[in-house]
Amino acid sequence: MKKVYTGKTIDEILAEAANEKQCDVSDLTYEIKEEKNGFLGIGKEVSAEIYCEKDIEEFIRDYLQTYFDNIEMESYIEINRDSDGYYHIDLDTQNNAIMIGKNGQTLQAFNTVLRAAVSGEFKKRIGVMADINGYKEDRYHKLRSIAIRSAKSVRRTKVDVTLDPMPADERKVIHNCLTNMAGVSTFSEGEGKERRIKIVYNPGKEVD
């Protein structure tokens, strides 16, 4: 977990933290909490809150385990971090259907709370996505199919298509899916839960 370290210099406490956490200094994130200059350099002291990737993963795992313990539901938790620093959490619970909810709404709300907890703990935005028994990946696969089919229709008919409202992560999947497709562009419109993607005909868009 993140911890406050105190020493004479920031370099000193970063080295201590790196040794304790068994990582490189470059892997640490810190926030200085207090600095004392002392008198003529005597008594100089600095305190900083320091954490690394392993601490974030440990917090996520403990948070989830506490949640499932409190609702008395058995669960399997696997956490992986991709090259962009995004934490992907695979869950398999005693009752996946309840955790997913109708049209994935419970899982979506669960992710919102989880992201807020993690980002609040480490005081910065941290990418976190929990999936239950592959539900999200299956959903993303279906969305890509819908996106490609709709985009081809837009190119053929030159009539724009507006998709149903969906959360930010699902809109991102469609944006990414169609970003390299010639002849169409995408943008989001609407507010809150009504925010949706519009696929528009764009004859000037060419892709190498």
C-alpha positions as CSV (number, residue, x, y, z in Angstrom):
1,M,0.0,0.0,0.0
2,K,1.0,3.6,-0.3
3,K,2.9,4.9,2.7
4,V,4.4,8.1,4.0
5,Y,8.3,8.1,4.2
6,T,10.4,10.6,6.0
7,G,14.1,11.5,5.5
8,K,16.6,14.2,5.0
9,T,16.0,14.4,1.2
10,I,13.5,13.3,-1.4
11,D,16.2,11.2,-3.1
12,E,16.9,9.4,0.2
13,I,13.3,8.4,0.9
14,L,12.7,7.5,-2.8
15,A,15.7,5.1,-2.5
16,E,14.3,3.7,0.7
17,A,10.8,3.2,-0.8
18,A,12.2,1.6,-4.0
19,N,14.3,-0.9,-1.8
20,E,11.3,-1.7,0.3
21,K,8.9,-2.1,-2.6
22,Q,11.6,-3.9,-4.7
23,C,11.2,-1.7,-7.7
24,D,13.1,1.0,-9.5
25,V,12.9,4.6,-8.3
26,S,11.5,5.5,-11.8
27,D,8.5,3.3,-11.0
28,L,7.5,5.4,-8.0
29,T,4.9,8.1,-7.7
30,Y,5.2,10.5,-4.8
31,E,3.5,13.5,-3.2
32,I,5.5,15.7,-0.8
33,K,3.4,16.1,2.4
34,E,5.8,18.2,4.5
35,E,9.2,19.9,4.3
36,K,11.3,21.3,7.1
37,N,14.4,23.3,6.3
38,G,15.9,23.1,9.7
39,F,18.5,25.6,10.9
40,L,21.6,26.0,8.9
41,G,20.7,22.6,7.3
42,I,20.5,20.9,10.6
43,G,17.2,19.1,11.2
44,K,16.2,19.3,7.5
45,E,13.4,16.8,6.8
46,V,11.0,15.9,4.1
47,S,8.0,13.6,4.2
48,A,6.3,12.2,1.1
49,E,3.5,9.7,0.3
50,I,5.0,7.1,-2.1
51,Y,3.5,4.3,-4.1
52,C,4.1,2.1,-7.1
53,E,2.1,0.0,-9.5
54,K,2.1,-3.0,-7.1
55,D,0.4,-0.8,-4.5
56,I,-2.4,0.1,-6.9
57,E,-2.9,-3.5,-7.7
58,E,-2.9,-4.5,-4.0
59,F,-5.5,-1.8,-3.3
60,I,-7.8,-3.0,-6.1
61,R,-7.5,-6.6,-4.9
62,D,-8.2,-5.7,-1.3
63,Y,-11.1,-3.4,-2.2
64,L,-12.7,-6.1,-4.3
65,Q,-12.1,-8.8,-1.7
66,T,-13.6,-6.7,1.0
67,Y,-16.6,-6.0,-1.2
68,F,-17.3,-9.7,-1.9
69,D,-16.6,-10.7,1.7
70,N,-19.2,-8.2,2.8
71,I,-21.9,-9.5,0.5
72,E,-20.8,-13.1,1.3
73,M,-20.2,-14.0,-2.3
74,E,-17.3,-16.2,-3.4
75,S,-15.2,-14.7,-6.2
76,Y,-12.0,-15.3,-8.3
77,I,-10.0,-12.1,-9.0
78,E,-7.3,-11.7,-11.6
79,I,-5.7,-8.3,-12.3
80,N,-3.5,-7.5,-15.4
81,R,-2.0,-4.2,-16.4
82,D,-1.6,-3.4,-20.1
83,S,1.2,-1.3,-21.8
84,D,-0.9,1.8,-21.4
85,G,-1.1,1.4,-17.7
86,Y,-4.8,0.3,-17.7
87,Y,-5.8,-2.2,-15.1
88,H,-8.0,-5.0,-16.5
89,I,-9.8,-7.1,-13.8
90,D,-11.3,-10.5,-14.6
91,L,-13.9,-11.6,-12.1
92,D,-15.7,-14.9,-11.8
93,T,-18.2,-14.9,-9.0
94,Q,-20.7,-17.2,-7.3
95,N,-23.5,-15.3,-9.1
96,N,-22.3,-13.7,-12.3
97,A,-25.8,-12.9,-13.5
98,I,-26.6,-10.7,-10.5
99,M,-23.3,-8.9,-10.7
100,I,-23.8,-8.2,-14.5
101,G,-27.4,-7.1,-14.2
102,K,-29.8,-6.4,-17.0
103,N,-27.9,-5.3,-20.1
104,G,-24.8,-5.0,-18.0
105,Q,-26.1,-2.1,-16.0
106,T,-25.0,-3.5,-12.6
107,L,-21.5,-4.2,-13.9
108,Q,-21.4,-0.7,-15.3
109,A,-22.3,0.9,-12.0
110,F,-19.8,-1.4,-10.2
111,N,-17.1,-0.1,-12.5
112,T,-18.0,3.5,-11.8
113,V,-17.7,2.9,-8.0
114,L,-14.5,1.0,-8.4
115,R,-12.8,3.6,-10.6
116,A,-13.9,6.4,-8.1
117,A,-12.4,4.4,-5.2
118,V,-9.1,3.8,-6.9
119,S,-8.7,7.3,-8.3
120,G,-9.7,8.8,-5.0
121,E,-7.2,6.7,-3.0
122,F,-4.2,7.6,-5.3
123,K,-5.5,11.2,-6.1
124,K,-5.2,10.8,-9.8
125,R,-7.3,9.3,-12.6
126,I,-6.4,5.6,-13.0
127,G,-7.8,3.4,-15.8
128,V,-9.6,0.5,-14.3
129,M,-12.1,-1.9,-16.0
130,A,-13.7,-5.0,-14.3
131,D,-15.2,-7.7,-16.4
132,I,-17.2,-10.7,-15.2
133,N,-16.7,-14.0,-16.9
134,G,-15.8,-12.4,-20.2
135,Y,-19.1,-10.4,-20.5
136,K,-17.5,-7.1,-21.5
137,E,-15.2,-8.8,-24.1
138,D,-18.3,-10.5,-25.6
139,R,-20.1,-7.2,-25.6
140,Y,-17.2,-5.4,-27.2
141,H,-17.0,-8.1,-30.0
142,K,-20.7,-7.6,-30.7
143,L,-20.3,-3.8,-30.7
144,R,-17.5,-4.0,-33.3
145,S,-19.7,-6.1,-35.5
146,I,-22.6,-3.6,-35.2
147,A,-20.2,-0.7,-35.9
148,I,-18.7,-2.2,-39.0
149,R,-22.1,-3.3,-40.4
150,S,-23.6,0.2,-39.7
151,A,-20.6,2.0,-41.2
152,K,-20.8,-0.1,-44.4
153,S,-24.4,0.8,-44.6
154,V,-23.6,4.5,-44.2
155,R,-21.0,4.3,-47.0
156,R,-23.4,2.5,-49.3
157,T,-26.5,4.6,-48.7
158,K,-24.8,7.9,-47.7
159,V,-27.3,8.1,-44.8
160,D,-26.0,8.7,-41.3
161,V,-26.7,6.2,-38.5
162,T,-27.2,7.0,-34.8
163,L,-26.6,4.1,-32.4
164,D,-28.4,3.4,-29.1
165,P,-27.1,5.2,-26.0
166,M,-24.1,3.4,-24.4
167,P,-21.4,4.1,-21.7
168,A,-18.1,5.7,-22.4
169,D,-16.0,2.5,-22.6
170,E,-18.4,1.1,-25.3
171,R,-18.4,4.3,-27.3
172,K,-14.6,4.2,-27.2
173,V,-14.7,0.7,-28.7
174,I,-16.7,1.9,-31.6
175,H,-14.7,5.0,-32.2
176,N,-11.5,2.9,-32.2
177,C,-13.0,0.3,-34.5
178,L,-14.0,2.8,-37.2
179,T,-11.2,5.3,-36.9
180,N,-9.3,3.7,-39.8
181,M,-12.3,3.0,-42.0
182,A,-12.4,5.3,-45.1
183,G,-15.6,7.1,-45.9
184,V,-17.1,7.4,-42.4
185,S,-16.5,9.4,-39.3
186,T,-17.9,9.0,-35.7
187,F,-18.7,11.5,-33.0
188,S,-20.6,11.4,-29.7
189,E,-23.7,13.4,-29.0
190,G,-26.2,13.8,-26.2
191,E,-25.7,14.1,-22.5
192,G,-25.3,11.6,-19.6
193,K,-27.0,8.3,-20.0
194,E,-28.4,9.4,-23.4
195,R,-24.9,10.0,-24.9
196,R,-24.6,8.0,-28.1
197,I,-22.5,7.6,-31.2
198,K,-23.4,8.9,-34.7
199,I,-21.7,7.4,-37.7
200,V,-21.7,9.9,-40.5
201,Y,-20.8,9.7,-44.2
202,N,-17.5,11.4,-44.9
203,P,-16.4,10.9,-48.6
204,G,-13.3,13.0,-48.0
205,K,-11.9,10.6,-45.4
206,E,-9.2,8.4,-46.8
207,V,-7.0,5.9,-44.9
208,D,-3.5,4.9,-45.9
